[in-house]
Amino acid sequence: MKTIEIGVLALAALLCGWSCDDAELSPLTGEDDVYVYLEDATSNKVIGDMVLVSQTNTRPVTIRLNHAVDHDVTVHFALFDDEMLAELNRKVNGSFKCIPTEYVDIPESVVIPAGQVNATFNLTCDKFSMEGEKYAIPYYITSAEGASVTSTSSRYAWSISAEIGEVPCLIFGKGRSDATRLAPCSTDSNDKSKCWRLGLDKFTLEWWVKAVSYPRNNQALFWMGDDNGGNSAAYARFGDADYYKYNYLQIKLTGKEQKFDTGDPNKYGLTANRWYHFALVFDGSEGGLFTLYMDGEPVIDHGTNKPLEHVSNLEQFMLDKMDFCDTDTQYRQGDTYMCQYRLWKTVRTQEEIQKYMYVEPQYTDPDLVFYLPMNEGEGDTFHDVTGNGHDGVIGNISNGAHTAAARWSTVRLASDKWPE
């Protein structure tokens, strides 16, 4: 173990791992009027967000004294023990696990030189597969030589999530043979016994999509809703007969009579070969309000320059099944790349949509109905990783009409700017 001495302008990179177990607070030492604390923990905040973008990621950590002293102050660190982690989870209503020690480096100790009031070091974390679990880097000041440790500002944690980055992605191609229905709803439309019958008073559906071209109308993305003749329905496609161009997203609702879209493609058209993130939000408590987001921003009603909102008068959306790309061959004249479908039984805020559209959610989040990364990279099945069983098999709607293997492509879903 090593001690790092840091001046005001210097950063230390000499780091070593600590265990989450058996890390207990040592007796406090130092002068009564001199104390040391973590800068990140001074605003009644106990946890922040850290996105793992690169293979090795760094986050500066600043420790401070309340005033300069004429002697060095040595500050010691460790990761939380089990009891401290449990307390953190209670405070934030979370279920975080402590990061495995092989992926994180934090110094054993740091020296604030005499005459200076702060020191900064780099906490580093390697990107790793979290497999849908929620991990944190929870660390604290165990003790200090030459100062006292404040009880209220000596602990902090980073909630870590991994950017989706470069992953395989499904390509839905020409014709109806790729049309897919999520399990466990039967492909036999007369058999209702296996359908979901899930009533949602709120939901948010998110997905990533890229169209190679927009050559025809009615390029279906998905249909979701009531399979028993009710009014609950949401159908998304590129293009309709409303315009002479088809490079726009249209949502049709409740019996497909009601509809709204991203705007006149002659003025606001979507770009071919460009990835888009969409989110469709439903709130039954607001008159069955539907809101559409594109790339984290609400789609604008270009007539009023206000967010496009559609009132459906549904108090509850009945969900029986969900189908993908179920349109006749004549409408499928170009490849469509789709992945990262997530259905939440909550209204996701714009901040949540923006903040997390590039990262994986916790697979077992109780608000997820299904999460389909569509990143298997091989085979004809894409899996619902929540454990709720809503898997898809390419071509299962056509009952054997799918003759070619599913196609996959490596894509990159990455952000060039992360919100703080």
C-alpha positions as CSV (number, residue, x, y, z in Angstrom):
1,M,0.0,0.0,0.0
2,K,1.2,3.5,-0.8
3,T,0.6,7.0,0.3
4,I,0.0,9.7,-2.4
5,E,1.2,13.2,-1.8
6,I,-0.7,15.8,-3.9
7,G,-0.3,19.5,-4.4
8,V,-3.1,21.8,-5.5
9,L,-2.2,21.4,-9.2
10,A,-1.1,17.7,-9.2
11,L,-3.2,14.6,-9.8
12,A,-2.1,11.2,-8.6
13,A,-2.5,8.0,-10.7
14,L,-0.8,5.6,-8.3
15,L,-3.9,3.7,-7.1
16,C,-4.6,0.3,-5.4
17,G,-7.7,-1.8,-4.8
18,W,-9.6,-2.2,-1.5
19,S,-12.0,-4.8,-0.3
20,C,-15.6,-4.1,0.6
21,D,-15.3,-6.2,3.8
22,D,-14.0,-5.4,7.2
23,A,-13.4,-1.6,6.6
24,E,-14.2,0.1,9.9
25,L,-13.8,3.7,11.0
26,S,-10.6,4.3,12.9
27,P,-10.4,6.6,15.9
28,L,-10.3,10.2,14.8
29,T,-7.1,12.2,15.3
30,G,-5.9,15.7,14.8
31,E,-6.5,19.2,16.1
32,D,-10.1,20.0,17.3
33,D,-10.6,22.9,14.8
34,V,-9.1,21.2,11.7
35,Y,-11.3,18.7,9.8
36,V,-11.1,17.0,6.4
37,Y,-14.1,16.1,4.2
38,L,-15.0,15.0,0.7
39,E,-16.0,17.9,-1.6
40,D,-18.6,15.8,-3.4
41,A,-20.4,15.1,-0.1
42,T,-20.9,18.7,1.0
43,S,-24.3,19.4,-0.5
44,N,-26.3,16.7,1.3
45,K,-25.7,14.4,-1.6
46,V,-24.7,10.8,-1.0
47,I,-24.5,9.4,-4.5
48,G,-23.7,10.6,-8.1
49,D,-23.8,9.1,-11.6
50,M,-20.7,7.7,-13.4
51,V,-21.0,6.3,-16.9
52,L,-18.3,3.8,-18.0
53,V,-17.6,4.9,-21.6
54,S,-14.0,3.8,-22.2
55,Q,-12.3,0.6,-21.0
56,T,-10.7,2.6,-18.2
57,N,-12.6,5.5,-16.8
58,T,-11.5,8.2,-14.3
59,R,-13.3,10.5,-11.9
60,P,-11.5,13.2,-9.9
61,V,-12.0,13.1,-6.2
62,T,-11.2,16.2,-4.1
63,I,-10.6,16.2,-0.4
64,R,-10.6,19.5,1.6
65,L,-9.6,21.0,4.9
66,N,-11.6,23.7,6.5
67,H,-8.4,25.8,6.6
68,A,-4.7,25.4,5.9
69,V,-2.4,24.1,8.7
70,D,1.4,24.1,9.1
71,H,1.7,20.3,8.9
72,D,0.9,17.5,6.4
73,V,-2.5,15.8,6.7
74,T,-2.6,12.2,5.7
75,V,-6.1,11.0,4.7
76,H,-7.0,7.2,4.5
77,F,-9.6,5.7,2.3
78,A,-11.5,2.4,1.8
79,L,-14.6,1.0,0.1
80,F,-17.8,0.5,2.1
81,D,-18.3,-2.6,4.1
82,D,-21.6,-4.5,3.9
83,E,-23.2,-2.6,6.7
84,M,-22.4,0.8,5.2
85,L,-23.6,-0.3,1.8
86,A,-26.9,-1.5,3.3
87,E,-27.3,2.0,4.9
88,L,-26.6,3.7,1.6
89,N,-29.3,1.5,-0.1
90,R,-31.8,2.4,2.6
91,K,-31.1,6.1,2.1
92,V,-31.4,6.1,-1.7
93,N,-34.0,3.3,-1.9
94,G,-31.6,1.3,-4.0
95,S,-30.2,-2.2,-4.4
96,F,-26.6,-1.4,-5.2
97,K,-23.8,-3.9,-5.0
98,C,-20.3,-2.9,-4.2
99,I,-18.1,-2.9,-7.3
100,P,-15.7,-6.0,-7.5
101,T,-12.3,-4.8,-6.3
102,E,-10.5,-5.9,-9.5
103,Y,-12.3,-3.2,-11.5
104,V,-11.6,-0.2,-9.3
105,D,-8.5,1.6,-8.0
106,I,-8.6,4.0,-5.1
107,P,-5.5,5.1,-3.0
108,E,-4.9,3.8,0.4
109,S,-4.0,7.3,1.5
110,V,-3.5,10.8,0.2
111,V,-1.4,13.6,1.7
112,I,-2.5,17.2,1.8
113,P,0.8,19.1,2.1
114,A,1.3,21.7,4.8
115,G,-0.1,25.1,3.9
116,Q,-2.6,23.8,1.4
117,V,-6.3,23.2,1.8
118,N,-7.1,20.5,-0.7
119,A,-5.8,17.6,-2.8
120,T,-7.3,15.8,-5.8
121,F,-6.7,12.3,-7.0
122,N,-8.2,10.2,-9.8
123,L,-10.5,7.3,-8.9
124,T,-10.3,4.8,-11.8
125,C,-12.8,2.1,-12.9
126,D,-12.5,-0.4,-15.7
127,K,-15.6,-1.2,-17.8
128,F,-17.0,-4.6,-17.1
129,S,-20.2,-6.6,-17.8
130,M,-22.7,-5.8,-15.1
131,E,-25.3,-8.2,-16.5
132,G,-28.2,-6.0,-15.5
133,E,-27.1,-5.6,-11.8
134,K,-26.7,-2.2,-10.1
135,Y,-23.2,-1.5,-8.9
136,A,-21.7,1.5,-7.0
137,I,-18.3,2.6,-6.1
138,P,-18.9,3.6,-2.4
139,Y,-15.9,5.0,-0.6
140,Y,-15.2,6.9,2.5
141,I,-12.5,8.5,4.6
142,T,-11.5,5.9,7.3
143,S,-9.2,8.2,9.3
144,A,-6.9,11.2,9.0
145,E,-3.6,12.0,10.6
146,G,-3.4,15.7,11.5
147,A,-7.1,16.4,11.2
148,S,-10.5,15.2,12.3
149,V,-12.9,13.5,9.9
150,T,-16.4,15.0,9.6
151,S,-19.1,12.4,10.1
152,T,-21.5,14.1,7.7
153,S,-19.2,14.6,4.7
154,S,-16.8,11.6,4.8
155,R,-18.8,9.2,2.6
156,Y,-19.7,9.2,-1.0
157,A,-20.7,6.8,-3.8
158,W,-20.8,6.7,-7.6
159,S,-23.6,4.8,-9.1
160,I,-22.0,3.2,-12.2
161,S,-23.6,2.2,-15.5
162,A,-22.0,1.2,-18.8
163,E,-22.6,2.9,-22.1
164,I,-24.2,0.6,-24.7
165,G,-21.4,1.5,-27.0
166,E,-20.6,-1.0,-29.8
167,V,-23.0,-4.0,-29.9
168,P,-24.7,-6.4,-32.4
169,C,-28.1,-5.3,-33.6
170,L,-31.0,-6.9,-35.4
171,I,-31.9,-6.0,-39.0
172,F,-35.5,-6.4,-40.0
173,G,-35.5,-6.7,-43.8
174,K,-37.8,-7.0,-46.7
175,G,-41.1,-8.8,-46.5
176,R,-43.3,-10.2,-43.7
177,S,-41.1,-13.1,-43.1
178,D,-39.2,-11.2,-40.4
179,A,-42.4,-10.3,-38.5
180,T,-42.1,-11.3,-34.9
181,R,-44.5,-11.6,-31.9
182,L,-43.2,-11.5,-28.4
183,A,-43.9,-14.5,-26.1
184,P,-45.9,-15.8,-24.3
185,C,-48.8,-14.6,-26.6
186,S,-49.7,-17.4,-29.0
187,T,-49.1,-16.8,-32.7
188,D,-52.6,-18.2,-33.2
189,S,-54.8,-15.1,-33.1
190,N,-57.7,-17.2,-31.9
191,D,-55.9,-18.5,-28.8
192,K,-56.2,-15.7,-26.2
193,S,-55.3,-17.9,-23.2
194,K,-51.6,-17.1,-23.5
195,C,-51.9,-13.4,-24.0
196,W,-50.6,-11.0,-21.4
197,R,-53.8,-9.2,-20.3
198,L,-51.7,-6.5,-18.6
199,G,-53.5,-3.2,-17.8
200,L,-51.2,-0.2,-17.6
201,D,-52.4,3.2,-16.4
202,K,-49.0,4.5,-17.3
203,F,-46.2,3.3,-19.6
204,T,-43.0,4.4,-21.4
205,L,-41.8,2.5,-24.5
206,E,-38.2,3.3,-25.6
207,W,-36.4,2.1,-28.7
208,W,-33.5,2.8,-31.0
209,V,-34.1,2.6,-34.8
210,K,-32.3,3.3,-38.1
211,A,-33.8,3.0,-41.5
212,V,-31.5,2.5,-44.5
213,S,-34.1,4.3,-46.7
214,Y,-37.7,5.4,-46.7
215,P,-38.9,4.1,-50.1
216,R,-42.6,3.3,-49.2
217,N,-45.3,4.1,-46.8
218,N,-46.4,1.7,-44.0
219,Q,-42.9,0.5,-42.9
220,A,-44.1,-1.0,-39.7
221,L,-42.0,-1.0,-36.6
222,F,-44.4,-2.4,-34.0
223,W,-48.0,-2.9,-32.9
224,M,-48.9,-3.2,-29.2
225,G,-52.2,-3.4,-27.5
226,D,-55.5,-5.2,-26.8
227,D,-56.0,-8.4,-28.8
228,N,-59.6,-8.7,-27.6
229,G,-61.3,-6.0,-29.6
230,G,-60.7,-3.1,-27.1
231,N,-59.5,0.4,-27.9
232,S,-56.0,0.1,-26.6
233,A,-53.6,0.1,-29.6
234,A,-50.4,1.8,-30.6
235,Y,-49.0,1.2,-34.0
236,A,-45.7,2.8,-35.1
237,R,-44.5,3.0,-38.7
238,F,-42.4,5.1,-41.1
239,G,-44.6,6.8,-43.6
240,D,-48.3,7.0,-44.4
241,A,-50.3,8.3,-47.4
242,D,-50.5,11.8,-45.9
243,Y,-47.4,13.2,-47.7
244,Y,-45.5,12.4,-50.8
245,K,-42.4,11.4,-48.7
246,Y,-42.2,8.7,-46.1
247,N,-39.3,9.7,-43.9
248,Y,-41.2,10.4,-40.8
249,L,-42.5,8.4,-37.8
250,Q,-46.2,8.1,-37.4
251,I,-48.0,6.7,-34.3
252,K,-51.6,5.5,-34.7
253,L,-53.8,4.9,-31.7
254,T,-57.1,3.3,-30.4
255,G,-58.5,1.5,-33.4
256,K,-55.9,3.4,-35.6
257,E,-58.3,6.3,-36.1
258,Q,-56.2,8.7,-34.0
259,K,-52.7,9.5,-35.2
260,F,-49.8,11.9,-34.8
261,D,-46.3,12.1,-36.3
262,T,-42.9,13.8,-36.3
263,G,-44.0,16.4,-38.9
264,D,-44.1,17.1,-42.6
265,P,-41.1,15.2,-44.1
266,N,-40.6,18.0,-46.6
267,K,-39.7,20.3,-43.7
268,Y,-38.8,18.0,-40.8
269,G,-38.0,14.7,-42.4
270,L,-35.9,12.0,-40.8
271,T,-32.5,11.2,-42.3
272,A,-31.7,7.8,-43.8
273,N,-28.9,5.8,-42.2
274,R,-29.1,7.8,-39.0
275,W,-29.9,6.3,-35.5
276,Y,-32.8,7.8,-33.7
277,H,-34.0,7.2,-30.1
278,F,-37.8,7.4,-29.6
279,A,-39.9,7.2,-26.5
280,L,-43.7,6.9,-26.4
281,V,-45.2,7.9,-23.1
282,F,-48.7,7.2,-21.9
283,D,-50.4,8.6,-18.8
284,G,-53.9,7.5,-18.1
285,S,-54.3,9.9,-15.2
286,E,-53.9,12.8,-17.6
287,G,-56.8,11.9,-19.9
288,G,-54.9,9.1,-21.6
289,L,-52.1,11.6,-22.7
290,F,-49.6,10.3,-25.2
291,T,-46.3,12.2,-25.6
292,L,-43.6,11.4,-28.1
293,Y,-39.9,12.0,-27.6
294,M,-37.1,11.9,-30.3
295,D,-33.5,11.9,-29.2
296,G,-34.5,12.9,-25.7
297,E,-36.6,15.9,-26.7
298,P,-40.4,16.1,-27.0
299,V,-41.5,16.2,-30.6
300,I,-42.9,19.6,-31.4
301,D,-46.3,20.5,-32.8
302,H,-44.9,22.7,-35.5
303,G,-48.1,24.7,-35.7
304,T,-47.9,25.8,-32.1
305,N,-44.2,25.2,-31.3
306,K,-45.3,23.4,-28.2
307,P,-44.7,19.7,-27.3
308,L,-46.9,17.4,-29.4
309,E,-49.4,15.8,-27.0
310,H,-52.4,13.6,-27.9
311,V,-55.3,12.9,-25.5
312,S,-56.8,9.5,-26.1
313,N,-59.4,9.4,-23.3
314,L,-58.0,6.0,-22.2
315,E,-57.6,5.6,-18.5
316,Q,-55.9,2.3,-18.9
317,F,-53.9,0.8,-21.8
318,M,-54.6,-3.0,-22.1
319,L,-51.6,-4.8,-23.3
320,D,-52.0,-8.3,-24.7
321,K,-49.2,-8.7,-27.2
322,M,-46.5,-6.9,-29.1
323,D,-45.6,-7.5,-32.8
324,F,-42.6,-6.2,-34.8
325,C,-42.5,-5.4,-38.5
326,D,-45.8,-7.1,-39.4
327,T,-46.5,-5.6,-42.8
328,D,-46.9,-7.1,-46.2
329,T,-43.9,-7.7,-48.5
330,Q,-44.8,-4.7,-50.7
331,Y,-44.1,-2.3,-47.9
332,R,-40.8,-3.7,-46.7
333,Q,-38.4,-2.4,-49.3
334,G,-35.5,-1.4,-47.1
335,D,-33.6,-2.6,-44.1
336,T,-34.6,-1.3,-40.6
337,Y,-32.1,-1.7,-37.7
338,M,-33.8,-1.9,-34.3
339,C,-32.6,-2.6,-30.8
340,Q,-32.9,-1.6,-27.1
341,Y,-36.7,-1.9,-26.7
342,R,-37.7,-1.1,-23.1
343,L,-41.2,-1.0,-21.8
344,W,-41.7,0.6,-18.4
345,K,-44.9,0.7,-16.5
346,T,-44.2,4.2,-15.4
347,V,-44.0,7.7,-17.0
348,R,-40.4,8.3,-17.6
349,T,-39.4,11.9,-17.3
350,Q,-37.5,13.7,-20.0
351,E,-34.5,13.9,-17.7
352,E,-34.6,10.1,-17.2
353,I,-35.0,9.5,-20.9
354,Q,-32.1,11.8,-21.8
355,K,-29.9,10.5,-19.0
356,Y,-30.3,6.8,-19.6
357,M,-31.0,6.2,-23.2
358,Y,-27.4,5.3,-23.9
359,V,-27.0,3.0,-21.0
360,E,-28.4,-0.4,-19.9
361,P,-31.0,-0.4,-17.1
362,Q,-31.0,-2.9,-14.3
363,Y,-32.6,-6.0,-15.7
364,T,-34.6,-6.7,-12.7
365,D,-36.0,-3.2,-12.2
366,P,-39.5,-3.8,-11.0
367,D,-40.9,-1.1,-13.3
368,L,-39.7,-2.9,-16.5
369,V,-42.3,-5.0,-18.3
370,F,-39.7,-6.2,-20.8
371,Y,-36.2,-5.2,-21.9
372,L,-35.1,-6.4,-25.3
373,P,-31.4,-5.4,-26.0
374,M,-31.6,-7.3,-29.4
375,N,-27.8,-7.8,-29.1
376,E,-27.4,-11.6,-29.3
377,G,-25.5,-11.3,-32.5
378,E,-26.5,-14.8,-33.7
379,G,-29.5,-17.1,-34.0
380,D,-33.2,-16.2,-34.6
381,T,-34.2,-15.5,-30.9
382,F,-33.9,-12.2,-29.1
383,H,-34.4,-12.4,-25.3
384,D,-36.3,-10.4,-22.7
385,V,-33.5,-10.1,-20.1
386,T,-35.9,-9.0,-17.3
387,G,-36.9,-12.7,-16.7
388,N,-40.6,-11.8,-17.6
389,G,-40.4,-14.2,-20.6
390,H,-41.3,-11.8,-23.4
391,D,-38.8,-13.3,-25.9
392,G,-39.1,-13.0,-29.7
393,V,-38.3,-15.5,-32.4
394,I,-37.8,-13.9,-35.9
395,G,-40.6,-14.9,-38.3
396,N,-42.8,-16.6,-35.8
397,I,-45.9,-14.7,-36.9
398,S,-45.6,-16.2,-40.4
399,N,-45.7,-19.8,-38.9
400,G,-42.6,-21.0,-40.8
401,A,-42.5,-18.5,-43.6
402,H,-39.1,-17.2,-42.3
403,T,-36.6,-19.1,-44.4
404,A,-33.3,-17.2,-43.9
405,A,-31.4,-16.7,-40.7
406,A,-31.8,-13.5,-38.8
407,R,-29.3,-10.8,-39.8
408,W,-27.1,-8.9,-37.4
409,S,-24.9,-5.9,-37.7
410,T,-22.4,-4.3,-35.3
411,V,-23.5,-0.8,-34.5
412,R,-22.4,1.9,-32.1
413,L,-24.8,3.6,-29.7
414,A,-22.7,6.2,-27.9
415,S,-23.1,9.7,-26.6
416,D,-20.6,12.6,-27.2
417,K,-22.0,14.5,-24.2
418,W,-23.1,13.1,-20.9
419,P,-25.4,15.2,-18.7
420,E,-23.9,15.9,-15.3
